């Protein structure tokens, strides 16, 4: 194992919570540090949503790479923005489903 484990940031739609948990488990068991979106729920204010978005972008900044959890190839607007942000920051971006 290297001196510091790889850090991967998971991105994807909130509708894929189960798939993100599975990806998190698989990566963690492989020795990877996993960070991902917080489960915000439907009762958030616009300010809270903005805060969660900003925190998630910082998680992307911390990561060595991004893994987009996208069953069926689905990528929503928020995830598309995260992909653009990650690529602009020079982070490699991979997908669970092309």
N, C-alpha and C positions, 0 to 999 in steps of 0.2 A: 504494500500500500504506500502511496506517495506521502510526503511530509504533510501535505494538506489534501484532504479529499476534494474531489470536484464538487462544485456547487451548481445545481441546476434549478432554474426557476420554471415552474409549471405555469402555463397560461391556458385559458380556455373558458368556454361558456359555463356559467353557474349550473346549467342543466346537466353537466357532465360530472357532478360531484363524485359519483361512484367510480367513474373511470379515472378521475384525478387521484382518488384515494388508492386505487390499484397501481397507478403509475408511481405514486409516492412510495408505496410499499416495495415495489419491485426495485426501484432505484436505491432506496435506503438499504435494502438487503444486499445490494451490489456495492455498498460502501460509499454512496453518494450522499451529500448533504442536499436536502430538497427544501426549497422555499416555494410558496405558491400564494394564490389569492386567498384572502380571508372570506369566510362565508358571511355575507352581509345581510341577507334576508331582504324581504320586501318592504319593511317598515323604516327604511333609511331616509333621512333628509337629503336634499341635494348637496349640502355641505359635507355630510358624512360620506356620501358617494365620492365626492371629490377627494376627500381625505384618503379613502381606501385606494382610489386610483393613484394618487401621489405616492402612497406607501408601496404599492405594487411596482411602480416604476423604479423606486429605490431598490426593491428586491431584484429587479432585472439588472440594475447597476452592479449589485453585489455578485451576481451569478457569473459563472464561466460560460454558460450557454443557456438557451431557452428551449424548452420542449413544449410544443403546443399540443394539447390533448383535444383532438378534433374528430371524434367518431363520425363516420360517413363523410368526412371532408368538410364538415360544417365549421365556418369561421364567422362569427358575428362582428359587428362594428367595433365593439370594445376590444376584442381580441385582435382584430386587424390593426387597431391603433397600437396595441402592445407589440405586435410583430414589427411594425414600422419603427417604433421607438427602439426596440432591441437591435434591429439592423442598423439604424443610424448610430447607435452606440458601438457598433462593431461586434455585436454578440452573434455567435452562430445560432441559427434557429432550425430546429428539427420539428417534425410532425409525427404523431402516432398513426395518422391515417392520411395518406396523400390523396 
